């Protein structure tokens, strides 16, 4: 797995390290697992990385997908920060919908039914977002920023509209990086921080949808760390 090499390069060759795969929803899945480890006392802090190389499985003759996909990597340190809000996640999958978005071992190219994916992505991400907000007795007005998987701008905006999110709190950077799969949310957090949108304690909403199909949403607390570093309780 790539995770053990990352740990070694960070000077922690003996750290517990494992790879988790949930396609474009992988970063949200990783945050949920990190939160579980911290909440049960089995870890004090967890580095969650989201990375994908979608160009390896891109059919450059398919105009419906080739213009959307890119390679990327991002990471976040997850820790129990005093005073941060309790995190909440909702995850889901539906293996019966695999033909909507997949890459198989023979073709080795990403195949997508764009219209159906749009409908399912908006429905699943919106429902998961509403669920986590309800479980924490919150509304979209309580969120400082909503960072969704940057599949495309139309999907992200549709989710924001579906859940009643104020447009100014919906973060978009797909025009800068395209669809980087599991890397899109941590890259979005990085760019939002660089733009001064995460310069203090914040309550963030996250949502993602990926091949498989998989999806997830979460509410997390963001706390500034020293210098350029940041810590999130997630």
C-alpha positions as CSV (number, residue, x, y, z in Angstrom):
1,X,0.0,0.0,0.0
2,X,1.0,3.6,-0.6
3,X,0.3,4.5,3.0
4,X,3.3,2.7,4.4
5,X,5.6,4.5,2.0
6,X,4.1,7.9,3.0
7,X,4.7,7.0,6.7
8,X,8.3,6.0,6.0
9,X,9.0,9.2,4.1
10,X,7.6,11.2,7.0
11,X,10.1,9.5,9.3
12,X,7.5,7.2,10.9
13,X,8.3,3.8,9.4
14,X,6.7,1.9,12.3
15,X,3.4,3.9,12.3
16,X,0.1,2.1,11.7
17,X,-0.6,2.7,8.1
18,X,-3.2,1.3,5.7
19,X,-5.0,2.1,2.4
20,X,-8.7,2.6,2.3
21,X,-10.5,2.7,-1.1
22,X,-13.9,4.3,-1.7
23,X,-13.2,6.1,-5.0
24,X,-14.2,9.8,-4.9
25,X,-15.7,9.4,-1.5
26,X,-12.5,8.1,0.0
27,X,-11.5,11.1,1.9
28,X,-14.8,11.3,3.8
29,X,-14.6,7.6,4.5
30,X,-11.1,8.2,5.8
31,X,-12.2,11.0,8.1
32,X,-14.9,8.9,9.6
33,X,-12.4,6.1,10.3
34,X,-9.9,8.5,11.8
35,X,-12.6,10.0,14.0
36,X,-13.6,6.5,15.2
37,X,-9.9,5.7,16.1
38,X,-9.6,8.9,18.1
39,X,-13.0,8.7,19.8
40,X,-12.2,5.2,21.0
41,X,-8.8,6.2,22.3
42,X,-6.8,4.0,19.9
43,X,-5.1,7.0,18.3
44,X,-4.2,10.5,19.4
45,X,-3.9,12.0,15.9
46,X,-4.4,10.6,12.4
47,X,-3.1,11.8,9.1
48,X,-5.7,11.2,6.4
49,X,-4.5,11.4,2.8
50,X,-6.7,11.5,-0.3
51,X,-4.9,10.8,-3.5
52,X,-5.8,9.5,-7.0
53,X,-4.3,9.3,-10.5
54,X,-7.4,9.3,-12.6
55,X,-5.5,10.0,-15.8
56,X,-4.2,6.4,-15.7
57,X,-7.8,5.2,-16.3
58,X,-9.0,8.1,-18.5
59,X,-10.2,7.3,-22.0
60,X,-8.9,10.4,-23.9
61,X,-11.2,9.7,-26.8
62,X,-14.3,10.0,-24.5
63,X,-15.3,13.6,-24.5
64,X,-17.8,13.0,-21.7
65,X,-15.1,12.1,-19.2
66,X,-11.6,13.1,-20.5
67,X,-12.2,16.9,-19.9
68,X,-13.3,16.3,-16.3
69,X,-10.5,14.1,-14.7
70,X,-7.2,15.0,-13.2
71,X,-4.5,13.7,-10.7
72,X,-4.2,15.1,-7.2
73,X,-3.3,14.5,-3.6
74,X,-4.1,16.2,-0.3
75,X,-4.0,15.5,3.4
76,X,-5.3,16.7,6.7
77,X,-4.3,16.0,10.3
78,X,-7.2,14.9,12.4
79,X,-7.0,15.3,16.2
80,X,-9.2,15.8,19.3
81,X,-9.1,19.6,19.8
82,X,-10.6,20.9,23.0
83,X,-13.7,22.9,22.4
84,X,-14.2,21.7,18.8
85,X,-17.7,20.5,17.9
86,X,-18.4,16.8,17.9
87,X,-18.0,15.4,14.3
88,X,-20.7,13.4,12.6
89,X,-20.7,11.3,9.4
90,X,-23.1,9.4,7.2
91,X,-21.7,6.9,4.7
92,X,-23.4,4.7,2.1
93,X,-22.9,2.5,-0.9
94,X,-25.0,0.7,-3.5
95,X,-23.3,-2.1,-5.5
96,X,-26.3,-2.5,-7.7
97,X,-25.5,0.8,-9.3
98,X,-21.9,-0.1,-10.4
99,X,-22.7,0.3,-14.1
100,X,-23.2,4.0,-13.6
101,X,-19.6,4.7,-12.8
102,X,-16.8,2.1,-12.9
103,X,-13.5,0.9,-14.4
104,X,-13.1,-2.9,-14.9
105,X,-9.9,-5.0,-15.1
106,X,-10.3,-5.7,-18.8
107,X,-11.1,-2.3,-20.2
108,X,-9.1,-0.4,-17.6
109,X,-10.9,2.9,-18.5
110,X,-13.4,4.9,-16.5
111,X,-16.9,4.5,-17.8
112,X,-19.7,6.8,-16.7
113,X,-23.4,7.3,-17.4
114,X,-23.3,11.1,-16.9
115,X,-27.0,11.8,-16.7
116,X,-27.6,9.1,-14.2
117,X,-24.5,9.9,-12.2
118,X,-25.7,13.5,-11.9
119,X,-29.1,12.5,-10.5
120,X,-27.7,9.9,-8.1
121,X,-24.8,12.2,-6.9
122,X,-27.2,15.1,-6.1
123,X,-29.7,12.8,-4.4
124,X,-27.2,10.8,-2.3
125,X,-25.0,13.7,-1.2
126,X,-28.0,15.9,-0.4
127,X,-29.6,13.2,1.7
128,X,-26.4,12.4,3.6
129,X,-25.8,16.1,4.3
130,X,-29.4,16.5,5.6
131,X,-28.9,13.4,7.8
132,X,-25.7,14.6,9.5
133,X,-27.1,18.1,10.1
134,X,-30.3,16.6,11.6
135,X,-28.3,14.3,13.9
136,X,-26.4,17.3,15.3
137,X,-29.6,19.5,15.4
138,X,-28.0,21.9,12.8
139,X,-29.0,23.7,9.7
140,X,-27.0,24.8,6.7
141,X,-27.1,28.3,8.2
142,X,-24.8,27.0,10.9
143,X,-22.1,25.9,8.5
144,X,-19.3,28.4,7.8
145,X,-18.3,26.6,4.6
146,X,-19.4,23.5,2.6
147,X,-16.7,21.7,0.7
148,X,-18.0,18.9,-1.5
149,X,-16.2,16.6,-3.8
150,X,-15.5,18.6,-6.9
151,X,-17.0,16.3,-9.5
152,X,-18.2,19.2,-11.5
153,X,-19.7,22.6,-10.7
154,X,-23.2,21.7,-11.7
155,X,-23.4,18.8,-9.2
156,X,-21.9,20.8,-6.4
157,X,-24.3,23.8,-7.0
158,X,-27.2,21.4,-7.2
159,X,-26.4,19.8,-3.9
160,X,-26.1,23.3,-2.3
161,X,-29.4,24.3,-3.7
162,X,-31.1,21.0,-2.6
163,X,-30.0,21.4,1.0
164,X,-30.7,25.1,1.2
165,X,-27.1,26.3,1.5
166,X,-26.4,30.0,1.1
167,X,-24.4,30.2,-2.2
168,X,-21.6,32.3,-0.6
169,X,-20.8,29.3,1.7
170,X,-20.5,26.8,-1.1
171,X,-16.8,26.3,-2.0
172,X,-15.8,25.6,-5.6
173,X,-12.3,25.1,-7.0
174,X,-13.1,22.6,-9.8
175,X,-12.1,25.2,-12.3
176,X,-8.6,25.1,-10.9
177,X,-8.0,21.4,-10.4
178,X,-10.8,19.5,-12.2
179,X,-12.1,16.2,-10.7
180,X,-9.2,14.8,-8.6
181,X,-11.4,12.1,-6.9
182,X,-10.4,11.5,-3.2
183,X,-8.0,14.4,-3.4
184,X,-10.7,17.0,-4.2
185,X,-11.9,17.8,-0.7
186,X,-8.4,18.2,1.0
187,X,-7.4,20.3,-2.0
188,X,-10.5,22.4,-1.5
189,X,-9.7,22.8,2.1
190,X,-6.2,23.9,1.2
191,X,-7.3,26.4,-1.4
192,X,-10.0,27.8,1.0
193,X,-7.4,28.3,3.7
194,X,-5.1,30.1,1.2
195,X,-8.0,32.4,0.3
196,X,-8.6,33.3,4.0
197,X,-11.8,31.4,4.3
198,X,-10.5,29.2,7.1
199,X,-8.6,31.7,9.3
200,X,-10.4,30.9,12.5
201,X,-12.5,28.2,14.2
202,X,-15.1,27.0,11.7
203,X,-17.9,24.5,11.3
204,X,-17.6,22.7,8.0
205,X,-19.8,20.5,5.9
206,X,-18.4,17.9,3.6
207,X,-19.9,15.6,1.0
208,X,-18.7,13.3,-1.7
209,X,-19.9,10.7,-4.3
210,X,-17.9,8.1,-6.1
211,X,-17.7,5.0,-8.2
212,X,-19.1,1.8,-6.8
213,X,-21.3,3.6,-6.0
214,X,-20.2,5.2,-2.7
215,X,-21.1,8.4,-1.0
216,X,-20.7,10.2,2.3
217,X,-21.2,13.5,4.2
218,X,-19.9,14.9,7.4
219,X,-19.8,17.9,9.7
220,X,-16.5,18.7,11.3
221,X,-14.8,21.4,13.3
222,X,-11.8,23.2,11.9
223,X,-9.3,24.9,14.2
224,X,-6.3,27.0,13.2
225,X,-2.9,25.6,14.3
226,X,0.4,27.3,14.6
227,X,1.7,29.1,11.5
228,X,0.5,27.7,8.2
229,X,-0.6,24.4,9.9
230,X,-4.1,23.6,10.7
231,X,-5.8,21.0,12.9
232,X,-9.3,19.7,12.4
233,X,-11.4,17.6,14.8
234,X,-13.1,15.3,12.3
